[in-house]
């Protein structure tokens, strides 16, 4: 059954929506590099939390992008932005885990 009392809201795609996850991942990754866990543990964990927030933001953005792509046709470069975001998030996550272990 379709609920007709609430019209479906389609979100407009904008590349600017990808800026926040990229910034969070970049700032967090740079902070993890500059504040090693052995020298500055508090700063390290703050920047690790920023990376985690960036990863969560990226996951939400990718889920919304996937849903939008399934509902209507968008240019292929929008999917490429999502692929770059996913790969960058994985690289930063590996980098943080490597610094936690090392």
N, C-alpha and C positions, 0 to 999 in steps of 0.2 A: 504494500500500500504506500502511496506517495503522500507525503504531508504537504499540502498546497498552501498552508497558512504561512509558511516561511519560504520565501523565494531563495533559490540556490544562489550563493554569492561566488562569483568567479574572480579569483585574484588576478590582477594584472601582473605580468612578469616584468621585472626590472633588474638589470645587472647590478644596480646599486644595492640590492638586497644581499649580495654576496660579500660586501665590504666588511661587515661586522665580524663574520667568522674568520676571514683572512687576517684582519687586524688583531683579533684576540689570539689566534694561533701564532702570528708573527711576534707580537709583544711577549707572549708567554715563552716562546722558544728562545728568543734573545735573552730574556731574563734568566732562564734556566742555564744558558751558556755562561752568563756573567756572574751568576751566584751559585757556585758549586755547593752541593749538599754538605761537604766536609767543612767548608769555610763559613758559609752563611745559611744554616738550615732553615731559618724562618723565611727568609726571602725566597729560597728555593721552593718551599712548599706554597708560598703565595703565588709564585709564577706557575707552579704546577697546577694550582687551582684555576688560574687564568687559562691555561692550556685545556683543562677539562671543560671549562665553560665554552671555550672556542670549539671544542669537539662536539659538545652538545648542540651548540648553535649550528654547526655545520650539518649535523645529522638531521635536525629539524628542517633546515633549508633544503637539504637533498630530498627529504621525504615530500616536502611541498612541491619541489620541482618535479619529482617523479609523478605525483598526482596531477599536476597541471599538464604534463606531457601526455598523460593518458587520456585526459579529457578533451584536449584540443591540440591542433598541430602548431608547433613552434619551430623556429629555425634550429638547425643542427648545432650552431655555435652555442646555444644555451645549454645543451647537453654537455658540450665540451667544457663549459665553465664548471658544471657540476662534477665532471670527471677530474678536472684539475683540483677542485676543492677537496674531493675525496682523497686523491693522491697526496696532496700537501698535508692534509690532516693525518694521514697514516705516517708520512715522513716525520712530522713533528712528534707524533706519539712514540715512534720508535726512538727518536732522539732523546725524549724525556726519560723513557724507560732505560735507555742505555746509560744516561747520567745517574739515574737512581741506583743502578746496579754497579756502576763503576766508581 
